[in-house]
Amino acid sequence: MTDQLSQVFAALADPTRRDMVARLADGDATVGRLAEPYDVSVQAVSKHLKVLEDAGLVSRGRKAQTRPVHLEADVLDLMTAWIERYRRRAEERYARLDAVLAEMDATDQQENPPQKQKDAS
């Protein structure tokens, strides 16, 4: 069984599904409405939505005779937390590297002070 984070990243690996998530961020939509900009059948869009639904990114409700698709934004928090953890680690590494480079530069400045050039005029 795949963990939810892996399912979310796998679901968002497809550009059509990423676009659907972006559009659903603006508000709920029906399958037909989601299918409009794509040159695919409503059934193909339903398959994409099934992948997003299995990953927990969307849910389908009931509103009269329509079944609007709703973005489950909380799942995006799971991704954000994962990405943020590694972003912080990378920033810490770069900060340490900056400190080492600054120390090396200071040592170099002490050992080899800049020489004044004589005026050629």
CORNORFEN-V900669 format. One record per residue. RES is the residue in one letter. NEAR is the number of other C-alpha atoms within 10 Angstrom. Layout:
BEGIN
[[RES/NEAR] [RES/NEAR]]
END
This chain:
BEGIN
[[M/4] [T/7] [D/8] [Q/16] [L/16] [S/12] [Q/18] [V/21] [F/12] [A/13] [A/23] [L/19] [A/11] [D/11] [P/10] [T/14] [R/17] [R/14] [D/13] [M/20] [V/22] [A/12] [R/14] [L/19] [A/13] [D/9] [G/12] [D/19] [A/19] [T/15] [V/18] [G/15] [R/12] [L/21] [A/18] [E/12] [P/8] [Y/11] [D/9] [V/10] [S/12] [V/16] [Q/12] [A/13] [V/20] [S/16] [K/12] [H/16] [L/23] [K/17] [V/18] [L/24] [E/20] [D/14] [A/22] [G/20] [L/23] [V/22] [S/18] [R/18] [G/13] [R/9] [K/8] [A/7] [Q/6] [T/13] [R/15] [P/20] [V/21] [H/19] [L/25] [E/17] [A/14] [D/11] [V/16] [L/15] [D/11] [L/14] [M/15] [T/11] [A/11] [W/12] [I/11] [E/12] [R/10] [Y/11] [R/12] [R/11] [R/11] [A/12] [E/11] [E/12] [R/12] [Y/12] [A/12] [R/12] [L/12] [D/12] [A/12] [V/12] [L/12] [A/12] [E/12] [M/12] [D/12] [A/12] [T/12] [D/11] [Q/11] [Q/10] [E/9] [N/9] [P/9] [P/8] [Q/6] [K/6] [Q/6] [K/6] [D/5] [A/4] [S/3]]
END
